[in-house]
Amino acid sequence: MPSSRLTVLFVDLALIVALAHLAGAVARRCGQPAVIGEIVVGILLGPTVLSGQLSQHVFPLEVRSELGAFADLGLALFMFKLGAESEWAAGRSMRRASAGIAAAAMVFPFVVGAGLGLWWHPGGSSTQGVAPVLFMGVALSVTAFPVLARIIEDRGLSRAPLGQLAVASAALCDVLAWSMLGVVMVLCGVDTPWRLLWFVPYLLVMVAVVCPVLRRLTRSGHTSLDLSLTCVGVLASAAATEWMGLHFIVGAFVFGVVRTRALSGRGKEHGTEADAELRRGLGSLDSRILMPVFFVVAGWQVDLSRLDASHLLDLVILLVAAGGSKFLAVMAAGRLLGLKPRDSAALGALMNTRGLTELIVLTAGRELGLLDDVSYTLLVTMAVLTTMSTGPILRRLLKEGTATGPAHANPPSPDHPSDLAPERSGTGG
């Protein structure tokens, strides 16, 4: 790489990191998760502002391929962490209740999204078959587990039954969403059908071979070895699924789940130590540098300036279909589980958090040819707006300090779902 090109690449990386940090701080000051600010910066650095002239000058074409590679690496590491964390959340004591909430949060929005896909045809005339319809179902049913977990932590609901139920349900939703997205990818893999036959043997090898080998090799407790094995495993697994014709995010996610399963056999104390070391080794690199690059690369495909009055009607339909279907389905499921009306509504608002996970799904859909530029822009806008609405709705439904008192020190029993509802004093809850 020429020295001048390398200089531009380093300057662009520094600019992205600085703007992401600033935008995240502004978003937090506005009561929003930091990821919202980072996504907005990515959009503003794309063709939305000055018809893309700003983006072309700041990020010239000769360095965009390198920035795209950084973005893909960050996405692979993020998907690994998502897979690793999903096992922790799914192991809570309220599995039965969280399974019911997750099913409601996925099934009804999926059906609504699939019906919308039949009418809207988001990929244009170039896409045919059932894959675009199924993809719209996935796109409308996604819940962003990491963003939701951060909102719950910021609201002081981490130890509350309501917060624990939301986190466990969102983790299950993530597993279901990535599984359904994998099905869509299989249906889209028309160019390499024979390679897809390797997916089942790949899963068997990951469970029957890789998991026991990881457990045995890391039993010595050397965290540096654990970090090296994890990096090799994530990249190799991502490469395998990419070669099969699936997206590399599937392989990274599967390896995260497998690694957590391997750690579960090494004892809680060592597993916690290894996870902490892993977060220090990979977390800062991914969240502070690589994922902000992903937001910028994704923002190059979002052009809000192309939307006119007719597209605003499409956006309203998307917001009602995505937000309304998930909110009503989760709220109904919460009431059936015995939650109080306000807690059910708060849970519905939390499960409408989309953010980063939705952006990853939409990016994959665009790469598969299932979304055109306008559809991608509308769906990204929908994801940002539904995520931004979560905080204000929670502030209106829940008083400050709700569900943080001594009454919530112990997690509820799944056999008594009514215990999930936080007790409140007074009638204004």
Backbone hydrogen bonds, N-H to C=O, Kabsch-Sander energy under -0.5 kcal/mol:
donor,donor_aa,acceptor,acceptor_aa,energy
6,L,2,P,-2.3
7,T,3,S,-2.3
8,V,4,S,-2.0
9,L,5,R,-2.1
10,F,6,L,-2.3
11,V,7,T,-2.4
12,D,8,V,-2.6
13,L,9,L,-2.3
14,A,10,F,-2.4
15,L,11,V,-2.5
16,I,12,D,-2.6
17,V,13,L,-2.4
18,A,14,A,-2.3
19,L,15,L,-2.7
20,A,16,I,-2.6
21,H,17,V,-2.2
22,L,18,A,-2.3
23,A,19,L,-2.9
24,G,20,A,-2.5
25,A,21,H,-2.0
26,V,22,L,-2.3
27,A,23,A,-2.4
28,R,24,G,-2.2
29,R,25,A,-2.0
30,C,26,V,-1.3
31,G,28,R,-1.6
32,Q,27,A,-3.0
36,I,33,P,-1.5
37,G,33,P,-0.8
38,E,34,A,-1.8
39,I,35,V,-2.4
40,V,36,I,-2.4
41,V,37,G,-2.1
42,G,38,E,-2.0
43,I,39,I,-2.1
44,L,40,V,-2.6
45,L,41,V,-1.8
46,G,43,I,-1.5
48,T,43,I,-0.7
48,T,302,V,-0.6
49,V,46,G,-0.9
52,G,49,V,-1.5
53,Q,50,L,-2.1
54,L,49,V,-0.7
56,Q,52,G,-2.3
57,H,53,Q,-1.8
58,V,54,L,-2.5
59,F,55,S,-2.9
63,V,60,P,-1.7
64,R,60,P,-0.6
64,R,61,L,-0.8
65,S,61,L,-0.6
67,L,63,V,-2.2
68,G,64,R,-2.5
69,A,65,S,-1.7
70,F,66,E,-2.1
71,A,67,L,-2.3
72,D,68,G,-2.3
73,L,69,A,-2.2
74,G,70,F,-2.4
75,L,71,A,-2.2
76,A,72,D,-2.3
77,L,73,L,-2.2
78,F,74,G,-2.3
79,M,75,L,-2.4
80,F,76,A,-1.9
81,K,77,L,-2.2
82,L,78,F,-2.3
83,G,79,M,-2.3
84,A,80,F,-2.3
85,E,81,K,-2.3
86,S,82,L,-1.6
87,E,83,G,-0.8
88,W,84,A,-0.7
89,A,85,E,-2.0
90,A,86,S,-2.2
91,G,87,E,-0.8
91,G,88,W,-0.7
92,R,89,A,-1.3
95,R,92,R,-0.6
98,S,94,M,-2.7
99,A,95,R,-2.4
100,G,96,R,-1.6
101,I,97,A,-2.2
102,A,98,S,-2.9
103,A,99,A,-2.3
104,A,100,G,-2.0
105,A,101,I,-2.6
106,M,102,A,-1.3
107,V,103,A,-2.9
108,F,104,A,-0.8
110,F,106,M,-1.9
111,V,107,V,-2.4
112,V,108,F,-2.4
113,G,109,P,-3.0
114,A,110,F,-2.7
115,G,111,V,-2.2
116,L,112,V,-2.2
117,G,113,G,-2.3
118,L,114,A,-1.7
119,W,115,G,-1.3
120,W,116,L,-3.3
121,H,117,G,-1.9
124,G,121,H,-1.8
126,S,123,G,-0.5
127,T,124,G,-1.2
134,L,130,V,-2.6
135,F,131,A,-2.5
136,M,132,P,-1.8
137,G,133,V,-1.5
138,V,134,L,-2.2
139,A,135,F,-3.0
140,L,136,M,-1.8
141,S,137,G,-0.8
141,S,138,V,-0.8
142,V,138,V,-0.7
144,A,353,T,-3.2
145,F,143,T,-1.1
148,L,144,A,-2.4
149,A,145,F,-2.6
150,R,146,P,-1.7
151,I,147,V,-2.3
152,I,148,L,-2.5
153,E,149,A,-2.0
154,D,150,R,-2.5
155,R,151,I,-1.9
156,G,153,E,-1.2
157,L,152,I,-2.7
160,A,157,L,-0.7
164,Q,160,A,-2.6
165,L,161,P,-2.4
166,A,162,L,-2.1
167,V,163,G,-2.4
168,A,164,Q,-2.4
169,S,165,L,-2.4
170,A,166,A,-2.5
171,A,167,V,-2.2
172,L,168,A,-1.8
173,C,169,S,-2.3
174,D,170,A,-2.2
175,V,171,A,-1.9
176,L,172,L,-2.4
177,A,173,C,-2.9
178,W,174,D,-2.7
179,S,175,V,-1.9
180,M,176,L,-2.6
181,L,177,A,-2.6
182,G,178,W,-2.0
183,V,179,S,-1.7
184,V,180,M,-2.1
185,M,181,L,-2.4
186,V,182,G,-2.1
187,L,183,V,-2.2
188,C,184,V,-1.4
189,G,185,M,-0.8
189,G,186,V,-0.8
190,V,188,C,-2.1
196,L,192,T,-0.9
197,L,193,P,-0.5
197,L,194,W,-0.9
198,W,195,R,-1.8
199,F,196,L,-1.8
202,Y,198,W,-2.3
203,L,199,F,-2.3
204,L,200,V,-2.2
205,V,201,P,-2.6
206,M,202,Y,-2.3
207,V,203,L,-2.1
208,A,204,L,-3.1
209,V,205,V,-2.2
210,V,205,V,-2.5
211,C,206,M,-1.7
213,V,209,V,-2.2
214,L,210,V,-2.8
215,R,211,C,-2.2
216,R,212,P,-2.2
217,L,213,V,-2.9
218,T,214,L,-1.9
219,R,216,R,-0.9
221,G,218,T,-1.3
223,T,221,G,-0.9
226,D,222,H,-2.1
227,L,223,T,-2.4
228,S,224,S,-2.1
229,L,225,L,-2.8
230,T,226,D,-2.1
231,C,227,L,-2.3
232,V,228,S,-2.4
233,G,229,L,-2.6
234,V,230,T,-2.8
235,L,231,C,-2.0
236,A,232,V,-2.6
237,S,233,G,-2.6
238,A,234,V,-2.4
239,A,235,L,-2.2
240,A,236,A,-2.0
241,T,237,S,-2.0
242,E,238,A,-1.9
243,W,239,A,-2.3
244,M,240,A,-1.6
245,G,241,T,-0.5
245,G,242,E,-1.0
246,L,241,T,-2.0
250,V,247,H,-1.4
251,G,247,H,-0.7
252,A,248,F,-2.0
253,F,249,I,-2.2
254,V,250,V,-2.5
255,F,251,G,-2.2
256,G,252,A,-1.6
257,V,253,F,-1.9
258,V,254,V,-2.5
259,R,255,F,-2.8
260,T,256,G,-1.9
261,R,257,V,-1.9
262,A,258,V,-2.2
263,L,259,R,-2.5
264,S,260,T,-1.6
265,G,262,A,-1.0
266,R,263,L,-2.2
271,G,267,G,-2.3
272,T,268,K,-2.3
273,E,269,E,-1.9
274,A,270,H,-2.8
275,D,271,G,-2.3
276,A,272,T,-2.2
277,E,273,E,-2.2
278,L,274,A,-2.3
279,R,275,D,-2.5
280,R,276,A,-1.9
281,G,277,E,-2.0
282,L,278,L,-2.9
283,G,278,L,-0.6
283,G,279,R,-1.7
284,S,279,R,-0.6
286,D,282,L,-2.4
287,S,283,G,-2.8
288,R,284,S,-2.1
289,I,285,L,-1.1
290,L,285,L,-2.0
291,M,286,D,-3.3
293,V,289,I,-1.3
294,F,290,L,-1.7
295,F,291,M,-2.1
296,V,292,P,-1.8
297,V,293,V,-2.6
298,A,294,F,-2.8
299,G,295,F,-2.1
300,W,296,V,-1.0
300,W,297,V,-0.6
301,Q,298,A,-1.4
302,V,299,G,-1.1
303,D,301,Q,-0.6
304,L,302,V,-0.5
306,R,303,D,-1.4
307,L,304,L,-1.4
312,L,308,D,-1.4
313,L,309,A,-1.1
314,D,310,S,-1.2
315,L,311,H,-2.3
316,V,312,L,-2.3
317,I,313,L,-2.3
318,L,314,D,-2.3
319,L,315,L,-2.6
320,V,316,V,-2.4
321,A,317,I,-2.7
322,A,318,L,-3.2
323,G,319,L,-2.0
324,G,319,L,-0.8
324,G,320,V,-1.2
325,S,320,V,-0.7
325,S,321,A,-1.1
326,K,322,A,-1.5
327,F,323,G,-2.3
328,L,324,G,-2.5
329,A,325,S,-2.0
330,V,326,K,-2.5
331,M,327,F,-2.4
332,A,328,L,-2.3
333,A,329,A,-2.2
334,G,330,V,-2.6
335,R,331,M,-2.1
336,L,332,A,-2.0
337,L,333,A,-1.5
338,G,335,R,-1.1
339,L,334,G,-2.8
344,S,340,K,-2.7
345,A,341,P,-2.3
346,A,342,R,-2.5
347,L,343,D,-2.4
348,G,344,S,-2.1
349,A,345,A,-2.2
350,L,346,A,-2.4
351,M,347,L,-2.3
352,N,348,G,-0.6
352,N,349,A,-0.8
353,T,350,L,-1.8
355,G,383,A,-0.8
357,T,354,R,-0.9
358,E,354,R,-0.9
359,L,355,G,-1.8
360,I,356,L,-2.2
361,V,357,T,-2.2
362,L,358,E,-2.8
363,T,359,L,-2.3
364,A,360,I,-2.3
365,G,361,V,-2.3
366,R,362,L,-2.3
367,E,363,T,-2.2
368,L,364,A,-1.7
369,G,366,R,-1.2
370,L,365,G,-2.7
371,L,365,G,-0.7
372,D,122,P,-1.8
376,Y,372,D,-2.5
377,T,373,D,-2.2
378,L,374,V,-2.5
379,L,375,S,-2.4
380,V,376,Y,-2.3
381,T,377,T,-2.3
382,M,378,L,-2.3
383,A,379,L,-2.2
384,V,380,V,-2.3
385,L,381,T,-2.5
386,T,382,M,-2.5
387,T,383,A,-1.8
388,M,384,V,-2.4
389,S,385,L,-1.5
390,T,386,T,-0.5
390,T,387,T,-1.0
391,G,387,T,-0.6
393,I,389,S,-1.9
394,L,390,T,-2.4
395,R,391,G,-2.5
396,R,392,P,-1.5
397,L,393,I,-2.2
398,L,394,L,-3.1
402,T,399,K,-2.0
404,T,401,G,-1.3
408,H,405,G,-1.7
409,A,406,P,-1.8
416,H,413,S,-1.7
419,D,416,H,-2.2
420,L,417,P,-2.0
421,A,418,S,-1.3
